[in-house]
Amino acid sequence: MQVKEIMTTNVAALAPDNTIMDAAKSMQTHNIGCMPVCQPDGKVAGILTDRDIVVRSLAGNGDPKTTLVKDVMTKNVITAQPDMDVNTALETMATNKIRRLPVVQNEALVGMIAIGDFATRHIFHNEAGQALSEISEPSQPMNMLQ
């Protein structure tokens, strides 16, 4: 099975010059916690999560009305291709400890695939479960009080 068979194709995206407030409102509107950031030509420039907004912007006293998405987003985005085998996509997600992959074709965004897309397909329950276990492995907390 290929990624294009299970990916979401109607994907809301942000522009690098959107504000963090714009991003948060868009996430709220679409009931999602992660959005790709695209250039006007559709090329993926980054990815932004609700956690990025909190940890990289708000916690550092960033003003959501003036802080730009491009200053908070993850820039080195790992992507999938529509014709990629779903097992390869799962392996990529597990190896990189990520839950979502933008899907690109000719450098332009054409979809998104999430760990949940695999989990809802009966044939992938074991693989998705294993990938989710690997992705969810706790990292060493920093600056935690004992």
N, CA and C atoms as a LAMMPS dump frame, in Angstrom:
ITEM: TIMESTEP
0
ITEM: NUMBER OF ATOMS
438
ITEM: BOX BOUNDS ff ff ff
-5.0000000000000000e+02 5.0000000000000000e+02
-5.0000000000000000e+02 5.0000000000000000e+02
-5.0000000000000000e+02 5.0000000000000000e+02
ITEM: ATOMS id mol type element x y z
1 1 1 N 0.849 -1.176 0
2 1 2 C 0 0 0
3 1 3 C 0.898 1.244 0
4 2 1 N 0.461 2.27 -0.698
5 2 2 C 1.241 3.496 -0.798
6 2 3 C 0.637 4.608 0.056
7 3 1 N 1.48 5.569 0.415
8 3 2 C 1.069 6.699 1.241
9 3 3 C -0.142 7.404 0.642
10 4 1 N -0.176 7.584 -0.669
11 4 2 C -1.275 8.316 -1.313
12 4 3 C -2.63 7.662 -1.081
13 5 1 N -2.639 6.383 -0.725
14 5 2 C -3.895 5.68 -0.492
15 5 3 C -4.499 5.984 0.873
16 6 1 N -3.707 6.487 1.798
17 6 2 C -4.242 6.756 3.144
18 6 3 C -3.998 8.185 3.63
19 7 1 N -3.298 9.008 2.857
20 7 2 C -2.996 10.369 3.299
21 7 3 C -4.227 11.269 3.223
22 8 1 N -4.196 12.319 4.018
23 8 2 C -5.199 13.374 3.949
24 8 3 C -4.758 14.335 2.856
25 9 1 N -5.669 14.678 1.964
26 9 2 C -5.296 15.553 0.856
27 9 3 C -5.795 16.986 1.022
28 10 1 N -6.789 17.189 1.838
29 10 2 C -7.318 18.533 2.07
30 10 3 C -6.606 19.108 3.297
31 11 1 N -5.419 19.692 3.076
32 11 2 C -4.546 20.098 4.175
33 11 3 C -4.52 21.618 4.315
34 12 1 N -4.815 22.097 5.511
35 12 2 C -4.681 23.527 5.806
36 12 3 C -3.204 23.803 6.071
37 13 1 N -2.712 24.9 5.518
38 13 2 C -1.296 25.24 5.689
39 13 3 C -1.16 26.702 6.098
40 14 1 N -0.01 27.01 6.67
41 14 2 C 0.325 28.366 7.076
42 14 3 C 1.383 28.932 6.14
43 15 1 N 1.519 30.245 6.154
44 15 2 C 2.605 30.918 5.439
45 15 3 C 3.663 31.314 6.467
46 16 1 N 4.926 31.383 6.071
47 16 2 C 5.982 31.745 7.022
48 16 3 C 5.762 33.093 7.711
49 17 1 N 5.116 34.022 7.033
50 17 2 C 4.896 35.349 7.609
51 17 3 C 3.595 35.485 8.388
52 18 1 N 2.838 34.392 8.545
53 18 2 C 1.685 34.421 9.441
54 18 3 C 2.19 34.629 10.861
55 19 1 N 1.355 35.205 11.713
56 19 2 C 1.732 35.345 13.117
57 19 3 C 1.369 34.064 13.87
58 20 1 N 1.931 33.935 15.038
59 20 2 C 1.607 32.801 15.904
60 20 3 C 0.128 32.834 16.276
61 21 1 N -0.434 34.025 16.425
62 21 2 C -1.874 34.144 16.7
63 21 3 C -2.678 33.594 15.53
64 22 1 N -2.281 33.937 14.291
65 22 2 C -2.947 33.383 13.105
66 22 3 C -2.891 31.858 13.131
67 23 1 N -1.723 31.331 13.455
68 23 2 C -1.526 29.881 13.485
69 23 3 C -2.42 29.23 14.539
70 24 1 N -2.449 29.806 15.723
71 24 2 C -3.257 29.246 16.808
72 24 3 C -4.741 29.255 16.441
73 25 1 N -5.193 30.335 15.837
74 25 2 C -6.605 30.424 15.439
75 25 3 C -6.923 29.416 14.343
76 26 1 N -6 29.226 13.417
77 26 2 C -6.214 28.254 12.351
78 26 3 C -6.249 26.837 12.917
79 27 1 N -5.365 26.551 13.855
80 27 2 C -5.378 25.233 14.502
81 27 3 C -6.691 25.009 15.234
82 28 1 N -7.179 26.055 15.889
83 28 2 C -8.453 25.95 16.601
84 28 3 C -9.599 25.706 15.613
85 29 1 N -9.625 26.463 14.532
86 29 2 C -10.676 26.334 13.522
87 29 3 C -10.722 24.929 12.937
88 30 1 N -9.566 24.384 12.644
89 30 2 C -9.486 23.074 11.997
90 30 3 C -9.383 21.916 12.994
91 31 1 N -9.323 22.243 14.282
92 31 2 C -9.223 21.243 15.347
93 31 3 C -8.015 20.324 15.138
94 32 1 N -6.862 20.943 14.891
95 32 2 C -5.622 20.215 14.672
96 32 3 C -4.509 20.842 15.499
97 33 1 N -3.441 20.107 15.713
98 33 2 C -2.33 20.606 16.516
99 33 3 C -1.023 20.711 15.751
100 34 1 N -1.094 20.558 14.444
101 34 2 C 0.108 20.589 13.62
102 34 3 C -0.265 21.084 12.231
103 35 1 N 0.541 22.007 11.7
104 35 2 C 0.279 22.512 10.357
105 35 3 C 1.575 22.677 9.578
106 36 1 N 1.562 22.293 8.311
107 36 2 C 2.724 22.565 7.476
108 36 3 C 2.788 24.067 7.177
109 37 1 N 3.988 24.538 6.952
110 37 2 C 4.205 25.946 6.592
111 37 3 C 4.737 25.93 5.166
112 38 1 N 4.031 26.621 4.268
113 38 2 C 4.384 26.565 2.849
114 38 3 C 4.658 27.944 2.265
115 39 1 N 5.575 27.946 1.313
116 39 2 C 5.835 29.129 0.503
117 39 3 C 4.649 29.293 -0.456
118 40 1 N 4.508 30.467 -1.094
119 40 2 C 3.391 30.669 -2.035
120 40 3 C 3.324 29.624 -3.157
121 41 1 N 4.472 29.045 -3.541
122 41 2 C 4.478 28.041 -4.606
123 41 3 C 4.128 26.631 -4.103
124 42 1 N 3.805 26.51 -2.809
125 42 2 C 3.422 25.221 -2.237
126 42 3 C 4.574 24.431 -1.647
127 43 1 N 5.792 24.92 -1.811
128 43 2 C 6.96 24.217 -1.257
129 43 3 C 6.926 24.296 0.274
130 44 1 N 7.162 23.155 0.919
131 44 2 C 7.138 23.102 2.379
132 44 3 C 8.38 23.794 2.936
133 45 1 N 8.15 24.81 3.752
134 45 2 C 9.237 25.567 4.374
135 45 3 C 9.47 25.134 5.813
136 46 1 N 8.457 24.524 6.414
137 46 2 C 8.572 24.113 7.808
138 46 3 C 7.302 23.44 8.275
139 47 1 N 7.268 23.165 9.566
140 47 2 C 6.087 22.58 10.194
141 47 3 C 5.961 23.204 11.574
142 48 1 N 4.736 23.455 12.004
143 48 2 C 4.481 24.103 13.281
144 48 3 C 3.473 23.284 14.066
145 49 1 N 3.79 23.027 15.335
146 49 2 C 2.869 22.302 16.211
147 49 3 C 2.394 23.226 17.321
148 50 1 N 1.324 22.812 17.966
149 50 2 C 0.841 23.576 19.117
150 50 3 C 1.912 23.618 20.211
151 51 1 N 2.688 22.556 20.326
152 51 2 C 3.778 22.527 21.304
153 51 3 C 4.852 23.558 20.954
154 52 1 N 5.163 23.704 19.654
155 52 2 C 6.124 24.725 19.229
156 52 3 C 5.659 26.113 19.665
157 53 1 N 4.371 26.376 19.512
158 53 2 C 3.825 27.68 19.894
159 53 3 C 4.063 27.933 21.377
160 54 1 N 3.778 26.941 22.193
161 54 2 C 3.925 27.1 23.643
162 54 3 C 5.392 27.172 24.059
163 55 1 N 6.187 26.194 23.643
164 55 2 C 7.562 26.075 24.126
165 55 3 C 8.501 27.102 23.49
166 56 1 N 8.381 27.306 22.195
167 56 2 C 9.326 28.182 21.493
168 56 3 C 8.894 29.644 21.452
169 57 1 N 7.624 29.916 21.716
170 57 2 C 7.161 31.298 21.637
171 57 3 C 6.617 31.796 22.973
172 58 1 N 5.496 31.276 23.392
173 58 2 C 4.841 31.795 24.598
174 58 3 C 5.693 31.677 25.849
175 59 1 N 6.35 30.547 26.046
176 59 2 C 7.168 30.347 27.247
177 59 3 C 8.358 31.3 27.287
178 60 1 N 8.76 31.787 26.133
179 60 2 C 9.855 32.76 26.055
180 60 3 C 9.347 34.191 26.002
181 61 1 N 8.11 34.379 26.422
182 61 2 C 7.47 35.691 26.432
183 61 3 C 7.278 36.29 25.042
184 62 1 N 7.175 35.437 24.033
185 62 2 C 6.9 35.925 22.685
186 62 3 C 5.475 36.445 22.586
187 63 1 N 5.3 37.498 21.813
188 63 2 C 3.978 38.082 21.605
189 63 3 C 3.331 37.37 20.418
190 64 1 N 2.249 36.634 20.637
191 64 2 C 1.632 35.885 19.544
192 64 3 C 1.106 36.771 18.413
193 65 1 N 0.897 38.045 18.71
194 65 2 C 0.388 38.955 17.678
195 65 3 C 1.493 39.481 16.766
196 66 1 N 2.756 39.361 17.215
197 66 2 C 3.858 39.878 16.392
198 66 3 C 4.903 38.82 16.036
199 67 1 N 4.957 37.74 16.792
200 67 2 C 5.919 36.674 16.49
201 67 3 C 5.46 35.944 15.234
202 68 1 N 6.392 35.752 14.314
203 68 2 C 6.058 35.113 13.044
204 68 3 C 6.284 33.6 13.091
205 69 1 N 5.482 32.896 12.333
206 69 2 C 5.579 31.439 12.239
207 69 3 C 7 31.021 11.857
208 70 1 N 7.619 31.712 10.919
209 70 2 C 8.956 31.331 10.445
210 70 3 C 10.008 31.392 11.549
211 71 1 N 9.743 32.13 12.624
212 71 2 C 10.685 32.239 13.731
213 71 3 C 10.498 31.144 14.777
214 72 1 N 9.442 30.363 14.66
215 72 2 C 9.106 29.353 15.661
216 72 3 C 9.052 27.939 15.058
217 73 1 N 8.769 27.843 13.779
218 73 2 C 8.557 26.547 13.128
219 73 3 C 9.825 25.696 13.101
220 74 1 N 9.642 24.403 12.92
221 74 2 C 10.742 23.493 12.649
222 74 3 C 11.038 23.611 11.162
223 75 1 N 12.3 23.885 10.836
224 75 2 C 12.654 24.162 9.437
225 75 3 C 13.107 22.936 8.658
226 76 1 N 13.782 22.021 9.284
227 76 2 C 14.267 20.826 8.578
228 76 3 C 13.194 19.747 8.641
229 77 1 N 12.269 19.818 7.707
230 77 2 C 11.097 18.949 7.739
231 77 3 C 11.381 17.626 7.03
232 78 1 N 11.021 16.556 7.704
233 78 2 C 11.099 15.228 7.118
234 78 3 C 9.775 14.997 6.406
235 79 1 N 9.829 14.544 5.167
236 79 2 C 8.621 14.393 4.367
237 79 3 C 8.506 12.983 3.802
238 80 1 N 7.332 12.716 3.263
239 80 2 C 7.056 11.473 2.544
240 80 3 C 6.662 11.845 1.12
241 81 1 N 6.664 10.85 0.25
242 81 2 C 6.197 11.03 -1.115
243 81 3 C 4.947 10.175 -1.306
244 82 1 N 4.041 10.595 -2.198
245 82 2 C 2.792 9.847 -2.385
246 82 3 C 2.987 8.377 -2.739
247 83 1 N 4.045 8.068 -3.493
248 83 2 C 4.249 6.683 -3.909
249 83 3 C 5.12 5.886 -2.942
250 84 1 N 5.451 6.469 -1.791
251 84 2 C 6.236 5.769 -0.772
252 84 3 C 5.403 4.65 -0.161
253 85 1 N 6.02 3.526 0.102
254 85 2 C 5.354 2.42 0.776
255 85 3 C 4.998 2.849 2.198
256 86 1 N 3.808 2.482 2.655
257 86 2 C 3.369 2.912 3.983
258 86 3 C 4.273 2.385 5.091
259 87 1 N 4.862 1.204 4.905
260 87 2 C 5.776 0.679 5.917
261 87 3 C 7.038 1.529 6.01
262 88 1 N 7.496 2.06 4.89
263 88 2 C 8.653 2.954 4.887
264 88 3 C 8.305 4.249 5.607
265 89 1 N 7.098 4.75 5.369
266 89 2 C 6.651 5.969 6.055
267 89 3 C 6.582 5.741 7.569
268 90 1 N 6.045 4.601 7.978
269 90 2 C 5.97 4.268 9.407
270 90 3 C 7.364 4.176 10.016
271 91 1 N 8.273 3.542 9.305
272 91 2 C 9.639 3.411 9.785
273 91 3 C 10.296 4.788 9.922
274 92 1 N 10.051 5.661 8.962
275 92 2 C 10.576 7.027 9.003
276 92 3 C 10.049 7.764 10.23
277 93 1 N 8.766 7.611 10.499
278 93 2 C 8.156 8.267 11.659
279 93 3 C 8.75 7.733 12.964
280 94 1 N 8.893 6.418 13.06
281 94 2 C 9.436 5.81 14.275
282 94 3 C 10.89 6.216 14.485
283 95 1 N 11.686 6.151 13.435
284 95 2 C 13.106 6.487 13.533
285 95 3 C 13.318 7.93 13.973
286 96 1 N 12.48 8.827 13.449
287 96 2 C 12.634 10.257 13.736
288 96 3 C 11.749 10.748 14.88
289 97 1 N 10.985 9.817 15.475
290 97 2 C 10.108 10.133 16.606
291 97 3 C 9.151 11.279 16.283
292 98 1 N 8.483 11.146 15.145
293 98 2 C 7.497 12.136 14.732
294 98 3 C 6.17 11.456 14.439
295 99 1 N 5.088 12.173 14.64
296 99 2 C 3.747 11.616 14.488
297 99 3 C 3.078 11.986 13.168
298 100 1 N 3.656 12.973 12.46
299 100 2 C 3.047 13.434 11.215
300 100 3 C 4.112 13.686 10.166
301 101 1 N 3.763 13.408 8.919
302 101 2 C 4.67 13.661 7.8
303 101 3 C 3.933 14.434 6.709
304 102 1 N 4.442 15.584 6.319
305 102 2 C 3.9 16.216 5.119
306 102 3 C 4.245 15.331 3.919
307 103 1 N 3.348 15.246 2.974
308 103 2 C 3.574 14.471 1.766
309 103 3 C 3.798 15.466 0.626
310 104 1 N 4.935 15.33 -0.044
311 104 2 C 5.294 16.276 -1.102
312 104 3 C 5.523 15.554 -2.428
313 105 1 N 5.2 16.266 -3.485
314 105 2 C 5.455 15.777 -4.836
315 105 3 C 5.97 16.965 -5.635
316 106 1 N 7.113 16.81 -6.291
317 106 2 C 7.762 17.919 -6.998
318 106 3 C 7.958 19.118 -6.07
319 107 1 N 8.329 18.824 -4.828
320 107 2 C 8.616 19.797 -3.768
321 107 3 C 7.396 20.541 -3.24
322 108 1 N 6.196 20.243 -3.751
323 108 2 C 4.977 20.927 -3.293
324 108 3 C 4.156 20.004 -2.389
325 109 1 N 3.524 20.591 -1.394
326 109 2 C 2.667 19.844 -0.47
327 109 3 C 1.455 19.285 -1.202
328 110 1 N 1.217 17.975 -1.042
329 110 2 C 0.04 17.342 -1.635
330 110 3 C -0.802 16.6 -0.598
331 111 1 N -0.3 16.503 0.638
332 111 2 C -1.051 15.799 1.667
333 111 3 C -0.304 15.729 2.981
334 112 1 N -0.939 15.089 3.954
335 112 2 C -0.328 14.835 5.266
336 112 3 C -0.691 13.416 5.654
337 113 1 N 0.222 12.796 6.363
338 113 2 C -0.047 11.471 6.899
339 113 3 C 0.323 11.493 8.376
340 114 1 N -0.544 10.912 9.196
341 114 2 C -0.339 10.904 10.639
342 114 3 C -0.371 9.475 11.152
343 115 1 N 0.201 9.272 12.31
344 115 2 C 0.232 7.941 12.906
345 115 3 C -1.182 7.362 13.006
346 116 1 N -2.162 8.214 13.248
347 116 2 C -3.55 7.763 13.332
348 116 3 C -4.087 7.209 12.03
349 117 1 N -3.545 7.698 10.896
350 117 2 C -3.972 7.175 9.591
351 117 3 C -3.627 5.693 9.463
352 118 1 N -2.515 5.301 10.064
353 118 2 C -2.119 3.895 10.042
354 118 3 C -2.951 3.088 11.029
355 119 1 N -3.161 3.66 12.196
356 119 2 C -3.858 2.948 13.264
357 119 3 C -5.297 2.63 12.892
358 120 1 N -5.916 3.447 12.041
359 120 2 C -7.308 3.193 11.664
360 120 3 C -7.443 2.145 10.577
361 121 1 N -6.316 1.714 10.003
362 121 2 C -6.324 0.639 9.001
363 121 3 C -6.006 -0.663 9.73
364 122 1 N -6.918 -1.593 9.736
365 122 2 C -6.758 -2.836 10.499
366 122 3 C -5.448 -3.559 10.202
367 123 1 N -5.02 -3.52 8.991
368 123 2 C -3.815 -4.258 8.62
369 123 3 C -2.558 -3.7 9.286
370 124 1 N -2.61 -2.466 9.76
371 124 2 C -1.42 -1.827 10.3
372 124 3 C -1.441 -1.671 11.813
373 125 1 N -2.359 -2.296 12.505
374 125 2 C -2.433 -2.107 13.955
375 125 3 C -1.116 -2.415 14.651
376 126 1 N -0.508 -3.543 14.365
377 126 2 C 0.734 -3.901 15.044
378 126 3 C 1.867 -2.951 14.692
379 127 1 N 2.004 -2.635 13.386
380 127 2 C 3.072 -1.742 12.953
381 127 3 C 2.876 -0.338 13.516
382 128 1 N 1.633 0.159 13.463
383 128 2 C 1.36 1.499 13.986
384 128 3 C 1.579 1.539 15.485
385 129 1 N 1.167 0.488 16.163
386 129 2 C 1.38 0.422 17.61
387 129 3 C 2.849 0.441 17.971
388 130 1 N 3.651 -0.317 17.232
389 130 2 C 5.091 -0.349 17.468
390 130 3 C 5.706 1.018 17.181
391 131 1 N 5.305 1.619 16.059
392 131 2 C 5.837 2.946 15.711
393 131 3 C 5.458 3.956 16.775
394 132 1 N 4.202 3.918 17.239
395 132 2 C 3.762 4.858 18.269
396 132 3 C 4.542 4.646 19.558
397 133 1 N 4.824 3.394 19.899
398 133 2 C 5.625 3.117 21.094
399 133 3 C 7.015 3.734 20.974
400 134 1 N 7.625 3.596 19.8
401 134 2 C 8.954 4.152 19.592
402 134 3 C 8.938 5.674 19.592
403 135 1 N 7.903 6.256 18.963
404 135 2 C 7.779 7.713 18.918
405 135 3 C 7.559 8.263 20.323
406 136 1 N 6.777 7.545 21.116
407 136 2 C 6.374 8.033 22.428
408 136 3 C 7.362 7.729 23.541
409 137 1 N 8.485 7.081 23.232
410 137 2 C 9.487 6.808 24.249
411 137 3 C 9.86 8.109 24.932
412 138 1 N 9.787 8.147 26.261
413 138 2 C 10.067 9.406 26.94
414 138 3 C 11.518 9.847 26.764
415 139 1 N 11.675 11.13 26.617
416 139 2 C 13.031 11.692 26.564
417 139 3 C 13.373 12.156 27.972
418 140 1 N 14.62 12.451 28.187
419 140 2 C 15.075 12.901 29.501
420 140 3 C 14.542 14.315 29.767
421 141 1 N 13.695 14.493 30.794
422 141 2 C 13.207 15.841 31.088
423 141 3 C 14.354 16.746 31.525
424 142 1 N 14.221 18.02 31.197
425 142 2 C 15.261 18.979 31.57
426 142 3 C 14.736 19.889 32.674
427 143 1 N 15.59 20.232 33.589
428 143 2 C 15.295 21.202 34.641
429 143 3 C 14.06 20.843 35.464
430 144 1 N 13.906 19.573 35.764
431 144 2 C 12.766 19.142 36.568
432 144 3 C 13.186 19.127 38.044
433 145 1 N 12.302 19.599 38.872
434 145 2 C 12.554 19.566 40.319
435 145 3 C 12.311 18.163 40.832
436 146 1 N 13.144 17.688 41.713
437 146 2 C 13.002 16.346 42.279
438 146 3 C 11.994 16.333 43.382
